[in-house]
Amino acid sequence: MSVEAVLGMDPGWISLVKGLFVFVLCVLCTLMAIWAERKIVSRMQMRIGPNRTGRFGLLQSLADGVKLALKEDLIPAAADRIVFVIAPVISATTCFMSFAVIPMTGPINLFGHKTFMQLTDIPVGVLYVLAVASVGVYGIVMAGWSSGSTYPLLGGLRSSAQVISYEVAMGLSLVAVFIYSGSMSTSKIIDAQQHWWFCVTLFPSFIIYAISMVGETNRAPFDLAEAEGELVGGFHTEYSSLKFALFFLAEYVNIVGVSALATTLFLNGYHALPGLTFTEQWLGGWFTLVWFLAKISLFFFIFVWLRGTLPRMRYDQFMKFGWKVLIPVSLVWIMIVSSMRLMSNQNASRSVVLAFAVSVVLLILAALALVDRSKNKQIEEDSVFEYAKPNFPIPELPNKKMGQLNG
């Protein structure tokens, strides 16, 4: 019986239990993620990190959440009060909605009912996740506009442009997955990876998605919508108390969400590593949740690793990278995958497919060599170019004048 048929027979109270389970799991993952990020970054920077509140500092995130809840809730006088209150609610709720189509476990027994830890399985599940993520950005834009302040407005505008560019690259990176799996359903995409994971067969798509999801979640080095050094916190500068906590919660739940989608599309979802499939039957199938969370933790570690090692990009570099690198590479890769898929469907011999792949690689290498040669030539021309002296008077530096006076 298919996953869709099994989920269709779930009674309403089972769906409510699963929804509550997903909500609690996301909140707990957020608390643990904040603690883990602080500990990992502290190790990278040769510090100790949180170690006072609870054993190993595990209760530090909970203490910070209680502190935020007890802070005074301020709303600026120039703010649009209704939009100002609605914005963080939109950002937080849309992050949880994306988990409705993410399969977290294999077949399990939940209160005597055979089911999957997945709320629903629709034929366009991946498009649903992308659509919900796009709606979540409205919370950031509305927060920046409704604050009645300059820096939040700039953060909201940056976020809208950022999401437009990197949503396109993210969507294009998934086209190859749809072509090879023949479906947009998350459960069927997992079934299509029984022999080879898509992170291997569709490695360029995996890399493009991994880069795009960092830009999508406003994480370093792409955290330009909330750049503290430039925008004093960006879109949430004027927020405090629980409203700020909702934005904080939305950021980390969104990280878990895009990591869960990457696990589903490229790492065979909740299935175990090759050679360890026998563990999927442990605990009545619930052990598959351990594999699912382990893969998400791997992506989260990469998020933290990037934050601890890479400096923030300039905004023009960030937009140029999205439009002039990721999107063109995605389009070329889609054409290559489509051609190879067509040849395999027409029963072309392996030698023909291999020759096509080799020729494409050689063409790409030749194009890169030409681009590198043109850049080196331009650098050489700039180095020998002699700039003419300006024909207008140049005032002396103030320090030079002061030195003459002191002398």
Contacts in CASP RR format, 6 or more apart in sequence:
PFRMAT RR
TARGET T0000
AUTHOR 0000-0000-0000
METHOD contacts of the structure
MODEL  1
MSVEAVLGMDPGWISLVKGLFVFVLCVLCTLMAIWAERKIVSRMQMRIGP
NRTGRFGLLQSLADGVKLALKEDLIPAAADRIVFVIAPVISATTCFMSFA
VIPMTGPINLFGHKTFMQLTDIPVGVLYVLAVASVGVYGIVMAGWSSGST
YPLLGGLRSSAQVISYEVAMGLSLVAVFIYSGSMSTSKIIDAQQHWWFCV
TLFPSFIIYAISMVGETNRAPFDLAEAEGELVGGFHTEYSSLKFALFFLA
EYVNIVGVSALATTLFLNGYHALPGLTFTEQWLGGWFTLVWFLAKISLFF
FIFVWLRGTLPRMRYDQFMKFGWKVLIPVSLVWIMIVSSMRLMSNQNASR
SVVLAFAVSVVLLILAALALVDRSKNKQIEEDSVFEYAKPNFPIPELPNK
KMGQLNG
2 187 0 8 1.000
3 103 0 8 1.000
3 116 0 8 1.000
3 118 0 8 1.000
3 121 0 8 1.000
3 187 0 8 1.000
4 121 0 8 1.000
4 185 0 8 1.000
4 187 0 8 1.000
6 107 0 8 1.000
6 114 0 8 1.000
6 115 0 8 1.000
6 116 0 8 1.000
7 115 0 8 1.000
7 116 0 8 1.000
7 118 0 8 1.000
7 119 0 8 1.000
7 120 0 8 1.000
7 121 0 8 1.000
10 18 0 8 1.000
10 113 0 8 1.000
10 115 0 8 1.000
11 113 0 8 1.000
14 110 0 8 1.000
14 111 0 8 1.000
14 113 0 8 1.000
14 115 0 8 1.000
15 119 0 8 1.000
17 110 0 8 1.000
17 111 0 8 1.000
18 110 0 8 1.000
18 115 0 8 1.000
18 117 0 8 1.000
18 118 0 8 1.000
18 119 0 8 1.000
19 119 0 8 1.000
21 117 0 8 1.000
22 96 0 8 1.000
22 99 0 8 1.000
22 104 0 8 1.000
22 117 0 8 1.000
22 119 0 8 1.000
23 96 0 8 1.000
26 95 0 8 1.000
26 96 0 8 1.000
26 99 0 8 1.000
26 253 0 8 1.000
26 256 0 8 1.000
27 249 0 8 1.000
29 252 0 8 1.000
29 253 0 8 1.000
29 256 0 8 1.000
29 293 0 8 1.000
29 296 0 8 1.000
30 61 0 8 1.000
30 249 0 8 1.000
30 252 0 8 1.000
30 253 0 8 1.000
30 256 0 8 1.000
31 61 0 8 1.000
31 62 0 8 1.000
32 61 0 8 1.000
33 252 0 8 1.000
33 255 0 8 1.000
33 256 0 8 1.000
33 300 0 8 1.000
34 60 0 8 1.000
34 61 0 8 1.000
34 64 0 8 1.000
34 252 0 8 1.000
35 50 0 8 1.000
35 57 0 8 1.000
35 58 0 8 1.000
35 60 0 8 1.000
35 61 0 8 1.000
36 300 0 8 1.000
36 304 0 8 1.000
37 300 0 8 1.000
37 303 0 8 1.000
37 304 0 8 1.000
37 307 0 8 1.000
38 49 0 8 1.000
38 50 0 8 1.000
38 60 0 8 1.000
39 49 0 8 1.000
39 50 0 8 1.000
40 301 0 8 1.000
40 304 0 8 1.000
40 305 0 8 1.000
41 304 0 8 1.000
41 307 0 8 1.000
41 308 0 8 1.000
42 48 0 8 1.000
42 49 0 8 1.000
44 305 0 8 1.000
44 308 0 8 1.000
44 309 0 8 1.000
45 308 0 8 1.000
50 57 0 8 1.000
50 60 0 8 1.000
51 57 0 8 1.000
52 60 0 8 1.000
53 59 0 8 1.000
53 60 0 8 1.000
53 62 0 8 1.000
53 63 0 8 1.000
54 60 0 8 1.000
65 245 0 8 1.000
68 241 0 8 1.000
68 242 0 8 1.000
68 244 0 8 1.000
68 245 0 8 1.000
68 248 0 8 1.000
69 241 0 8 1.000
69 242 0 8 1.000
69 245 0 8 1.000
71 240 0 8 1.000
71 241 0 8 1.000
72 240 0 8 1.000
72 241 0 8 1.000
73 240 0 8 1.000
73 241 0 8 1.000
73 242 0 8 1.000
73 243 0 8 1.000
74 238 0 8 1.000
74 240 0 8 1.000
74 241 0 8 1.000
75 81 0 8 1.000
75 84 0 8 1.000
75 85 0 8 1.000
76 84 0 8 1.000
76 147 0 8 1.000
76 148 0 8 1.000
76 149 0 8 1.000
76 238 0 8 1.000
78 147 0 8 1.000
78 148 0 8 1.000
78 149 0 8 1.000
79 146 0 8 1.000
79 147 0 8 1.000
79 148 0 8 1.000
79 238 0 8 1.000
80 145 0 8 1.000
80 146 0 8 1.000
80 148 0 8 1.000
83 142 0 8 1.000
83 145 0 8 1.000
83 146 0 8 1.000
84 143 0 8 1.000
84 146 0 8 1.000
84 147 0 8 1.000
84 238 0 8 1.000
84 243 0 8 1.000
85 243 0 8 1.000
86 139 0 8 1.000
86 142 0 8 1.000
87 139 0 8 1.000
87 140 0 8 1.000
87 142 0 8 1.000
87 143 0 8 1.000
87 144 0 8 1.000
87 146 0 8 1.000
88 139 0 8 1.000
88 143 0 8 1.000
88 239 0 8 1.000
88 243 0 8 1.000
88 244 0 8 1.000
88 246 0 8 1.000
88 247 0 8 1.000
88 250 0 8 1.000
89 246 0 8 1.000
90 135 0 8 1.000
90 136 0 8 1.000
90 138 0 8 1.000
90 139 0 8 1.000
90 142 0 8 1.000
91 136 0 8 1.000
91 139 0 8 1.000
91 140 0 8 1.000
91 143 0 8 1.000
91 246 0 8 1.000
91 247 0 8 1.000
91 250 0 8 1.000
92 246 0 8 1.000
92 247 0 8 1.000
92 249 0 8 1.000
92 250 0 8 1.000
92 253 0 8 1.000
94 132 0 8 1.000
94 133 0 8 1.000
94 135 0 8 1.000
94 136 0 8 1.000
94 250 0 8 1.000
95 136 0 8 1.000
95 249 0 8 1.000
95 250 0 8 1.000
95 253 0 8 1.000
95 254 0 8 1.000
95 257 0 8 1.000
96 253 0 8 1.000
97 132 0 8 1.000
98 128 0 8 1.000
98 129 0 8 1.000
98 132 0 8 1.000
98 133 0 8 1.000
98 257 0 8 1.000
98 261 0 8 1.000
99 119 0 8 1.000
99 257 0 8 1.000
99 260 0 8 1.000
100 118 0 8 1.000
100 119 0 8 1.000
100 120 0 8 1.000
100 128 0 8 1.000
101 118 0 8 1.000
101 119 0 8 1.000
101 120 0 8 1.000
101 121 0 8 1.000
101 122 0 8 1.000
101 125 0 8 1.000
101 126 0 8 1.000
101 128 0 8 1.000
101 129 0 8 1.000
101 186 0 8 1.000
102 118 0 8 1.000
102 129 0 8 1.000
102 186 0 8 1.000
102 257 0 8 1.000
102 260 0 8 1.000
102 261 0 8 1.000
102 264 0 8 1.000
103 116 0 8 1.000
103 117 0 8 1.000
103 118 0 8 1.000
103 121 0 8 1.000
103 186 0 8 1.000
103 187 0 8 1.000
103 190 0 8 1.000
103 264 0 8 1.000
103 269 0 8 1.000
103 270 0 8 1.000
104 117 0 8 1.000
104 118 0 8 1.000
104 260 0 8 1.000
104 270 0 8 1.000
104 288 0 8 1.000
104 289 0 8 1.000
104 292 0 8 1.000
105 116 0 8 1.000
105 117 0 8 1.000
105 118 0 8 1.000
105 270 0 8 1.000
105 285 0 8 1.000
105 286 0 8 1.000
105 288 0 8 1.000
105 289 0 8 1.000
105 292 0 8 1.000
106 116 0 8 1.000
106 117 0 8 1.000
106 270 0 8 1.000
106 280 0 8 1.000
106 285 0 8 1.000
106 288 0 8 1.000
107 114 0 8 1.000
107 115 0 8 1.000
107 116 0 8 1.000
107 285 0 8 1.000
108 114 0 8 1.000
108 115 0 8 1.000
108 116 0 8 1.000
108 117 0 8 1.000
108 284 0 8 1.000
108 285 0 8 1.000
108 286 0 8 1.000
108 288 0 8 1.000
109 284 0 8 1.000
109 285 0 8 1.000
110 117 0 8 1.000
116 187 0 8 1.000
117 289 0 8 1.000
118 186 0 8 1.000
118 187 0 8 1.000
121 185 0 8 1.000
121 186 0 8 1.000
121 187 0 8 1.000
122 128 0 8 1.000
122 185 0 8 1.000
123 183 0 8 1.000
123 184 0 8 1.000
123 185 0 8 1.000
124 184 0 8 1.000
124 185 0 8 1.000
125 184 0 8 1.000
125 185 0 8 1.000
125 186 0 8 1.000
126 174 0 8 1.000
126 177 0 8 1.000
126 178 0 8 1.000
126 184 0 8 1.000
126 185 0 8 1.000
126 186 0 8 1.000
126 189 0 8 1.000
126 261 0 8 1.000
126 265 0 8 1.000
127 184 0 8 1.000
129 261 0 8 1.000
130 167 0 8 1.000
130 170 0 8 1.000
130 171 0 8 1.000
130 174 0 8 1.000
133 167 0 8 1.000
133 216 0 8 1.000
133 254 0 8 1.000
133 258 0 8 1.000
134 163 0 8 1.000
134 167 0 8 1.000
136 250 0 8 1.000
137 159 0 8 1.000
137 160 0 8 1.000
137 163 0 8 1.000
140 155 0 8 1.000
140 156 0 8 1.000
140 159 0 8 1.000
140 160 0 8 1.000
140 218 0 8 1.000
140 225 0 8 1.000
140 235 0 8 1.000
141 156 0 8 1.000
141 157 0 8 1.000
141 159 0 8 1.000
141 160 0 8 1.000
141 235 0 8 1.000
143 152 0 8 1.000
143 156 0 8 1.000
143 235 0 8 1.000
143 236 0 8 1.000
143 239 0 8 1.000
143 247 0 8 1.000
144 152 0 8 1.000
144 153 0 8 1.000
144 155 0 8 1.000
144 156 0 8 1.000
144 234 0 8 1.000
144 235 0 8 1.000
145 152 0 8 1.000
145 153 0 8 1.000
145 156 0 8 1.000
147 153 0 8 1.000
147 235 0 8 1.000
147 237 0 8 1.000
147 238 0 8 1.000
147 239 0 8 1.000
148 238 0 8 1.000
149 237 0 8 1.000
149 238 0 8 1.000
151 231 0 8 1.000
151 232 0 8 1.000
151 233 0 8 1.000
151 234 0 8 1.000
151 237 0 8 1.000
152 231 0 8 1.000
152 234 0 8 1.000
152 235 0 8 1.000
152 236 0 8 1.000
152 237 0 8 1.000
152 238 0 8 1.000
154 231 0 8 1.000
154 234 0 8 1.000
155 224 0 8 1.000
155 225 0 8 1.000
155 226 0 8 1.000
155 231 0 8 1.000
155 234 0 8 1.000
155 235 0 8 1.000
156 225 0 8 1.000
156 234 0 8 1.000
156 235 0 8 1.000
158 224 0 8 1.000
158 225 0 8 1.000
158 231 0 8 1.000
158 315 0 8 1.000
159 218 0 8 1.000
159 225 0 8 1.000
159 235 0 8 1.000
161 319 0 8 1.000
162 215 0 8 1.000
162 218 0 8 1.000
162 222 0 8 1.000
162 224 0 8 1.000
162 225 0 8 1.000
162 318 0 8 1.000
162 319 0 8 1.000
163 216 0 8 1.000
165 319 0 8 1.000
165 322 0 8 1.000
165 323 0 8 1.000
165 327 0 8 1.000
166 212 0 8 1.000
166 215 0 8 1.000
166 216 0 8 1.000
166 222 0 8 1.000
166 322 0 8 1.000
166 326 0 8 1.000
167 212 0 8 1.000
167 216 0 8 1.000
168 327 0 8 1.000
169 208 0 8 1.000
169 211 0 8 1.000
169 212 0 8 1.000
169 322 0 8 1.000
169 326 0 8 1.000
169 327 0 8 1.000
169 330 0 8 1.000
170 208 0 8 1.000
170 209 0 8 1.000
170 212 0 8 1.000
170 213 0 8 1.000
170 216 0 8 1.000
171 212 0 8 1.000
171 330 0 8 1.000
172 208 0 8 1.000
172 327 0 8 1.000
172 330 0 8 1.000
172 331 0 8 1.000
172 334 0 8 1.000
173 205 0 8 1.000
173 206 0 8 1.000
173 208 0 8 1.000
173 209 0 8 1.000
173 212 0 8 1.000
173 330 0 8 1.000
174 205 0 8 1.000
174 209 0 8 1.000
174 265 0 8 1.000
175 205 0 8 1.000
175 330 0 8 1.000
175 334 0 8 1.000
175 337 0 8 1.000
176 202 0 8 1.000
176 204 0 8 1.000
176 205 0 8 1.000
176 333 0 8 1.000
176 334 0 8 1.000
176 337 0 8 1.000
177 189 0 8 1.000
177 198 0 8 1.000
177 202 0 8 1.000
177 205 0 8 1.000
177 265 0 8 1.000
177 266 0 8 1.000
178 184 0 8 1.000
179 334 0 8 1.000
179 337 0 8 1.000
179 338 0 8 1.000
179 341 0 8 1.000
180 192 0 8 1.000
180 198 0 8 1.000
180 201 0 8 1.000
180 202 0 8 1.000
180 337 0 8 1.000
180 341 0 8 1.000
181 188 0 8 1.000
181 189 0 8 1.000
181 192 0 8 1.000
181 193 0 8 1.000
181 198 0 8 1.000
182 188 0 8 1.000
182 192 0 8 1.000
183 189 0 8 1.000
183 192 0 8 1.000
186 264 0 8 1.000
186 265 0 8 1.000
189 198 0 8 1.000
189 264 0 8 1.000
189 265 0 8 1.000
190 264 0 8 1.000
190 268 0 8 1.000
190 269 0 8 1.000
190 270 0 8 1.000
190 271 0 8 1.000
192 198 0 8 1.000
193 268 0 8 1.000
193 269 0 8 1.000
193 271 0 8 1.000
194 268 0 8 1.000
197 266 0 8 1.000
197 267 0 8 1.000
197 268 0 8 1.000
198 205 0 8 1.000
198 206 0 8 1.000
198 265 0 8 1.000
198 266 0 8 1.000
199 206 0 8 1.000
199 266 0 8 1.000
199 267 0 8 1.000
202 266 0 8 1.000
202 337 0 8 1.000
204 329 0 8 1.000
204 333 0 8 1.000
205 266 0 8 1.000
205 330 0 8 1.000
205 333 0 8 1.000
205 337 0 8 1.000
206 262 0 8 1.000
206 266 0 8 1.000
208 326 0 8 1.000
208 329 0 8 1.000
208 330 0 8 1.000
208 333 0 8 1.000
209 262 0 8 1.000
209 265 0 8 1.000
209 266 0 8 1.000
210 262 0 8 1.000
210 299 0 8 1.000
210 302 0 8 1.000
211 326 0 8 1.000
212 326 0 8 1.000
213 258 0 8 1.000
213 259 0 8 1.000
213 261 0 8 1.000
213 262 0 8 1.000
214 221 0 8 1.000
214 222 0 8 1.000
214 303 0 8 1.000
214 306 0 8 1.000
215 222 0 8 1.000
216 254 0 8 1.000
216 258 0 8 1.000
217 251 0 8 1.000
217 254 0 8 1.000
217 255 0 8 1.000
217 258 0 8 1.000
217 303 0 8 1.000
218 224 0 8 1.000
218 225 0 8 1.000
218 226 0 8 1.000
218 251 0 8 1.000
219 251 0 8 1.000
219 255 0 8 1.000
219 303 0 8 1.000
219 306 0 8 1.000
219 307 0 8 1.000
220 306 0 8 1.000
220 307 0 8 1.000
220 308 0 8 1.000
220 310 0 8 1.000
220 312 0 8 1.000
221 306 0 8 1.000
221 307 0 8 1.000
221 310 0 8 1.000
221 311 0 8 1.000
221 312 0 8 1.000
221 313 0 8 1.000
222 313 0 8 1.000
222 318 0 8 1.000
223 312 0 8 1.000
224 230 0 8 1.000
224 312 0 8 1.000
224 313 0 8 1.000
224 315 0 8 1.000
224 318 0 8 1.000
225 231 0 8 1.000
225 234 0 8 1.000
225 235 0 8 1.000
226 233 0 8 1.000
226 234 0 8 1.000
226 235 0 8 1.000
226 236 0 8 1.000
227 233 0 8 1.000
227 234 0 8 1.000
227 312 0 8 1.000
228 234 0 8 1.000
231 237 0 8 1.000
236 244 0 8 1.000
236 247 0 8 1.000
239 247 0 8 1.000
255 300 0 8 1.000
255 303 0 8 1.000
256 296 0 8 1.000
256 300 0 8 1.000
258 299 0 8 1.000
259 295 0 8 1.000
259 296 0 8 1.000
259 299 0 8 1.000
259 300 0 8 1.000
259 303 0 8 1.000
260 292 0 8 1.000
260 296 0 8 1.000
262 299 0 8 1.000
263 269 0 8 1.000
263 270 0 8 1.000
263 292 0 8 1.000
263 295 0 8 1.000
263 296 0 8 1.000
263 299 0 8 1.000
267 295 0 8 1.000
269 291 0 8 1.000
269 292 0 8 1.000
269 295 0 8 1.000
270 288 0 8 1.000
270 289 0 8 1.000
270 291 0 8 1.000
270 292 0 8 1.000
271 277 0 8 1.000
271 280 0 8 1.000
271 288 0 8 1.000
271 291 0 8 1.000
272 278 0 8 1.000
272 279 0 8 1.000
272 280 0 8 1.000
272 288 0 8 1.000
272 291 0 8 1.000
273 291 0 8 1.000
279 287 0 8 1.000
279 291 0 8 1.000
280 287 0 8 1.000
280 288 0 8 1.000
280 291 0 8 1.000
281 287 0 8 1.000
313 321 0 8 1.000
336 360 0 8 1.000
339 356 0 8 1.000
340 353 0 8 1.000
340 356 0 8 1.000
340 357 0 8 1.000
343 352 0 8 1.000
343 353 0 8 1.000
343 356 0 8 1.000
344 353 0 8 1.000
END
